[in-house]
Amino acid sequence: MTQKRADTHTPAAVALKYDGERAPVITATGTWELAEEIIRIAREHEVPLYENAELAGILARLSLNEEIPEELYRVIAEILAFAFHIRGRTPEDTRPTDGARSVDQ
């Protein structure tokens, strides 16, 4: 999730990890220059980006490795569904099949 510079908001970026077994967790968060670096790294690794200034601001207040709050499950599920769709994947693709776990989410 990203937020661009606006008059009333601090630009923020948040990275989430979803393993298919529990709620998505915050893996990176930052504002200003750190947000730009998070976005650069995501683009470099072809991670889908979703821009929503309000959501990024809410998620940026959470701690690293913290699960997203239940109140955000629906909106995050919609974003994840879109990200899976554009990559030609499904949430089941994140589940381990032989003890190995996907790490590219």
N, C-alpha and C positions, 0 to 999 in steps of 0.2 A: 504494500500500500504506500502510496506516496502523496505528498501534498506540495503543491507549488507555492512560491512566494506570493502572498496576498497581503493586502493592507491590514487585515485583522487577524491573521494567523501566522504562527511561526512555522516555517516549512519543516515537515517531519517525514521520516520514512520508517517503516516497520516491516520486518521480515518474520514470516510465520513458518513453522514446520508442522506438517500433518503426517502422522504415521499410520493412520487408518484404524488405530486402536483406542486412542483417547482424543480429547479435545486438542485442537491446534495450540501450539505454544509459541511464545515470543522468542525468536532467536537473535534478533538484532533490532535496535531502535536508536534513533538519533535525530538531531535537528541541524539545520543549516549545513555546514560543510560535511558533517558526518552523514547526514541524510543523503547528500549528493554522492558520497562514497558508497553507501549501501545501494543506491540506485545504479551506480556505475558497475558494481560487482554483479548485481542481479542481471543487468543487460549483458555483461560479458559472459555470463553462464546461461543466457537465454531463459531466465526465469521470467514468467509472465508478470507484468506489473499492472496494478489496478490503482487508479487515482481516486481518492475520496478524502478530502481535507478533514472533514469532521471525524470520520472513522480513524484516520491516522492519528489525529490528536488524542482520541480516547485511548487507542492501543499504545501510544507512546508513553502513557502514564503507568503502564504495567511494567513489572520487573522481568528481566531475562529469565527464560525457562518457566515463566508463569503461564498457566493455561488461560485461554480467553474466557471471559465470564459468560455464564449461561445466557445472559440477555443478548449476547452477540452471536449466538450459534447460528441463527437463521441467516443473517447477512453474510457471515463468514462462509457458511455452507454454500450459499449462492455464488460467492466469489470463487471458492474452491472448485465448484462444479464447472464454472466457466473456464478456469485455468486448466482443469483436467481435459475438458472438451477441446480446447484449442491445441492441446498437446497430443490429442488422440488417445488419451488414457482414461482410466476409471479409478475410483477410490480403491477398488480391490487390488489394483496394481501395486499399492503401497504395502499390502499385507505380505509378511514373509511366507514363503512356500516351503522352505527346507531349513528353517532356522536363520537364514540370511535376512537382513533387513535392508530395505531401500534407503539410501541416504541422500538422494537427489531431490527431495521435496522441500 
